[in-house]
Amino acid sequence: MIEVKNLNKSFGAKQILKGISAVFEPGKCNLIIGASGSGKTVLMKSIVGLIPVNNGSIIYNHDTDFLNIDDAGRKELRKQIGMLFQGSALFDSLTVEKNVIFPLNMFTNMTFKEKMSRVNECLERVNLKEANKLYPNELSGGMKKRVGIARAIVMNPKYLFCDEPNSGLDPQTSIVIDKLIKDITDDYKITTIVNTHDMNSVMEIGDYVLFLYKGEKFWEGSRNEIMNATNQQLNDFIFAGRFFREIKEQNTKRLSEEKNK
């Protein structure tokens, strides 16, 4: 579990986060959405400690305030965090297995045999068990994202952060990545936080959705509740496209018919 309380962040005179409070629960895909400039990337980077905030609290596991622990405590906490970066951030000069083993070399005293066993386990989990010796330039965009996920979970983290996991992917591959993130979250009961623009992801895996608007929390709820939300800014964002407007209209019609039965 991760809880943020009254989080504020400014860059110079410009305030980016304005008193954000939210609870991200384990075993759920927690999605942060909003237009460009809404503050969602700053919020995610603040939670993992990549950006210092002005004030507020970031509570891990009910009792550890990330902003009030020393460097040693932060290092230990970061060992429990897996991160999938927007561009996958693989090392081009390293093979798939060497990319995935990298965190184990950095943070554990496991034997090489133990490390490789864990690497192979993670690659199999993302359906890449025969890709060990390939280099990133030999992989498709979707395969790179799956390698990134394998590396993110190799330390068996309690917390998984995914920054625009479907960026640059075709719709079919995006569905595969969404399902993989959802399955891993369910199987391992990880606290997963996903920063996304992809409304298909919202509707497919959004157990909890946090909508930011101009640095403020404007709405929170599930993917089911979002269809009937009355928040104007959220509706303008979600239903800007024709496809989602049609879904909302169909859903409203269905609820009306059920009510009149």
ZAMARFI-227136 format. One record per residue: x, y, z of N, C-alpha, C in turn; residue in three letters. Coordinates in steps of 0.2 Angstrom, whole numbers, plus 5000, padded with zeros to 4 digits. Each point is the difference from the previous one (the first is absolute). Last residue first. Layout:
! residues N
XYZXYZXYZALA/...
***
This chain:
! residues 261
481449914919499849935000499549985006LYS/501350214995499350004999499749934999ASN/502350045005499750035005499250004999LYS/501649924984500049955006499550035005GLU/500450134981499649944998499949965006GLU/501550185002499350025000499549954999SER/502349954998499850015007499350035001LEU/501049974978499949945004499750005007ARG/500650204987499449974998499849935003LYS/502050115005499550045003499349974998THR/502049914990499949985007499450045004ASN/500550054977499849935001499949985007GLN/501050214996499350004998499749935000GLU/502350025004499650035006499350004998LYS/501449924984500049955005499650035006ILE/500450144981499649954999499949955005GLU/501650165002499450035001499449954998ARG/502249934997499850005007499450045002PHE/500949994978499949935002499750005007PHE/500650214989499449974998499949945003ARG/501650175013500049964994499349974999GLY/500450125019500250054994500049964994ALA/499649935024499549994994500150054994PHE/501450005021499949934998499649994994ILE/500450225008500649974999499949934998PHE/498250135006500350034994500649974998ASP/499049935020499649984994500350034994ASN/500950065021500249934998499649984994LEU/499550225008500749994997500249934998GLN/497950045011500050024993500750004997GLN/498849845018500550055000500150024993ASN/498649825008499750074998500550055000THR/500049714996500250065004499750074997ALA/499849764994499450035002500250075004ASN/501649844991499550014994499450045002MET/501849945015500250054996499550014994ILE/499949825017499750065002500150064995GLU/501049794997499349994999499750075002ASN/502349985002499850004993499349994999ARG/500750105024500149944996499950014993SER/500750215017499549955000500249944995GLY/500450295006500349935001499449955000GLU/500650294993499649945000500449945002TRP/500950224999499450024999499549945000PHE/502550095009499649945000499350024998LYS/502150164993499549985005499749944999GLU/501550124984500449995007499549985006GLY/499250034977500350065002500350005007LYS/498749804997499850064996500450065002TYR/499849705003500350075002499850054995LEU/499149745009500050054994500350075003PHE/500049725006500150075003500150054994LEU/499149735005500250054995500050075004VAL/499949715004499950065003500350054995TYR/499849804992499649985006499950065004ASP/500649964974500050055005499649985006GLY/500549894978500349985006500050055006ILE/498850014977500249935001500249995007GLU/499550224993499449965000500149935001MET/501850154999499650025005499449955001VAL/501449984981500349975006499650025006SER/499450104980499949925000500249975006ASN/500550234996499449985003499749935000MET/502550135001499649954996499449985003ASP/501950145008499550044996499549954996HIS/501549975025499949984993499550054997THR/501549895022499950074997499849994993ASN/499949835022500150004993499950084998VAL/500549825023499850074998500250014993ILE/499749785019500250034993499750064999THR/500649825020499750065000500250034993THR/499849735004500450065000499650065000ILE/499649755000499750055005500450065001LYS/500349804985500550015005499750055005TYR/498649934982500449945002500450015006ASP/498850184989499649965003500449945003ASP/501250154987499750045006499649955004THR/500849924980500550015004499850035007ILE/498450004982500249935002500550005006ASP/499650204988499449985005500149935003LYS/501650084984500050045006499549985005ILE/499949904979500649985004500050035006LEU/498450074985499849945003500649975004LYS/500450204988499550015005499849935004ASP/501349994981500450035005499650015006ILE/499049924980500449955003500450025006VAL/498750164988499649955003500449955004ILE/501150144985499850035006499649965005SER/500549934978500649995005499850035006THR/498550044983500049935002500549985005GLN/499850224991499549995004500049925003PRO/502350124993499449994997499549985005ASP/502150145008499849934999499350014996LEU/501350195010500349974994499849934998GLY/499550065025500250054995500449974994SER/498949895021499849994993500250054995ASN/500550015024500349934997499849994993PRO/500250215017499749994993500249944997GLU/500949995022500050074997499849994993ASP/499949855024500050004993499950074997CYS/500749865025499850064996500149994993PHE/499749845024500250014993499750064997LEU/500649865025499750064997500350004992TYR/500749845016499350015002499650054997LYS/502049844989499950065004499350005003PRO/501949844989499349985003499850065004ASN/501850004985500250005007499449985004MET/499850014976500549955002500250005007VAL/498450144986499849955006500549955002ILE/500450174983499750045006499849955005ALA/500949924980500550035004499750035006ARG/498549914984500449955004500650035004ALA/498750154987499649975005500449955004ILE/501050084981500050055005499649985006GLY/500049874981500649995003500150055006VAL/498150024987500049945004500649985004ARG/499950184984499650025006500049945005LYS/501049974979500450045005499650025006LYS/498949884983500549965004500450045004MET/498550114987499749975005500449955004GLY/500950124981499850055005499749965006GLY/501649854986499450044998499950055006SER/502549894996499349995003499550054997LEU/502449984997499749954996499349985003GLU/501550175009499950024993499749944996ASN/500649975023499450044999499950024993PRO/501349775004500150075002499450044999TYR/500349725005499850064996500250065003LEU/500149785011500650034996499950054995LYS/498149905014500650025004500650034996ASN/497649914994500350064998500750025003ALA/498249825003500549984995500450064998GLU/498150015016500549955002500649984995LYS/498050175003500650014996500549955002LEU/497750065010500049964994500650024995ASN/499650075024499850044995500049974993VAL/500649875018499450035002499750054995ARG/502149904997499549954999499350035002GLU/501950125005499950004993499549954998LEU/500650015023499650064998499950004992CYS/501249825009499350005003499650064997GLU/502349994996499749954995499250005003ASN/501550125013499950034994499649964995VAL/500649915021499550055001499950044993ARG/501649845001499449965001499450055000SER/502250084999499849984994499349965000MET/501150075020499850064996499749984993LYS/500949835014499450035003499750064996GLU/502249914994499549954999499350035002LYS/501850125006499950014993499449954998PHE/500050085025500549964996499850014993THR/499350185018499849944998500649974996MET/499650215013500649965000499949934998ASN/498950264993499949945004500749965000THR/499450224988499750005007500049945004PHE/501050044977500150075004499849995007MET/499749824984500750015001500150065004ASN/497849964994500349945005500750015001LEU/498950144984499950025007500249955005PRO/500449954977500450065002499850025007PHE/499149824985500449985006500350065003ILE/498850024980499549985005500449995007VAL/501250064980499650055002499549985006ASN/501349844990500450045004499750065002LYS/498949854986500149975007500450045004GLU/499650074977499450005005500149975007VAL/502150104988499549954998499450015004THR/501750214996499949945004499549964997LEU/500650224993500649964999500049935004SER/498250175000500149984994500649954999ASP/498450055021500750024998500149964993PHE/497650095009500449955000500750024998LEU/497750125003500750025004500449945000ALA/497650054993500249935003500750015003SER/498650194994500349974994500449935001GLY/498750105017499650024994500349974994GLN/500549885024500150074997499650004993PHE/499849855024500050004992500050064997LEU/500749905026499950054995500049984993MET/499949915028500149984993499850064996GLY/500649965028499750044995500249984993ILE/500949945022499349974999499650034995GLN/502250075006500149934998499349974999LYS/500150225009500150004992500149934998ARG/500050045023499350014997500149994993LEU/502050015011499749945001499350004998GLU/501250204998500349944996499749945001LYS/499350185014499750004993500349954995ARG/500850015022499349985000499750004993GLY/502250095004500049935000499349975000ALA/500250235000500249974994500149935000ASP/498350115018500750014998500149974993ASP/497550085007500549955002500750024997ILE/497850114997500350015007500449945002ASN/498750024979500350075001500350015007LEU/498849804994500650014996500350065001PHE/498549875017500050064997500650014996ASP/498749785011500750034998499950064996THR/498249855009500350045005500750034998ASP/498349884986499650025006500450045005HIS/500849914978499849955004499850035007ASN/500950194987500149934998499849955005TYR/499650284995500049955005500049934996ILE/500450274997500049954996500149945004ILE/499350285004500249935002500049954995SER/500350295002499649954999500349945003GLY/501150224987499849985006499449954999ASN/501650074983500050065005499849985007ASN/501149824983499450045000500150055005VAL/501849854983499850025007499450055000PRO/500649804982499950075000499950025008ILE/500449784994500450034995500050075000LEU/498849835014500650045003500550034995GLY/497849874999500649965000500650035002VAL/497950124999499949945004500649965001ILE/500050194985500150025007499949945005SER/499749974977500750015001500150025007LYS/497849984992500349945001500750005002MET/498850204997499849975005500349935001LEU/500550134981500350035006499849965006VAL/498949954980500749975000500450035006THR/497750084998500149925001500749985000LYS/499050234996500449985006500149935001GLY/499050144981499549995006500449985006SER/500850034977500150055004499550005006GLY/499249864980500750025001500150075004SER/497849855005500350034994500850025001ALA/498949805014499950075000500350024993GLY/500049785020499850024993499950085000ILE/500949765014500050075001499950034993ILE/499549755013500150044994500050075001LEU/500249745012499950075002500250044994ASN/499549735005500350054995499750075001CYS/500249805020499650044995500450034995LYS/500849875019499649964996499550034996GLY/500850155020500349944997499549964996PRO/499650275003500049945003500449944997GLU/499950285002500249954995500049935004PHE/499050275005500249935003500149954994VAL/500050295004499849944997500249945003ALA/500250304997499949945005499749944997SER/501250274994499749934998500049955006ILE/500550264996499749965006499749944998GLY/501050124981499750045005499649965005LYS/502150004980499649965004499750045006LEU/501350124985499849954995499549955004ILE/500850275001499849955004499849944995GLN/501750224996499549964998499849945004LYS/501850165003499450035002499449964997ALA/502249865002500050085000499350025003GLY/499649784997500650024996500150075000PHE/498649835018500050064995500750004997SER/498149835015500750014997499950064995LYS/498749845021500050074997500750004996ASN/498149825014500650014997500050064995LEU/498549885018500150074999500750024997ASN/499849755004499650055004500250074998LYS/500249724991500350075000499550055003VAL/500649725001499550055001500450074999GLU/500149714994500450075000499450055001ILE/500449715003499650065000500450065000MET/
***
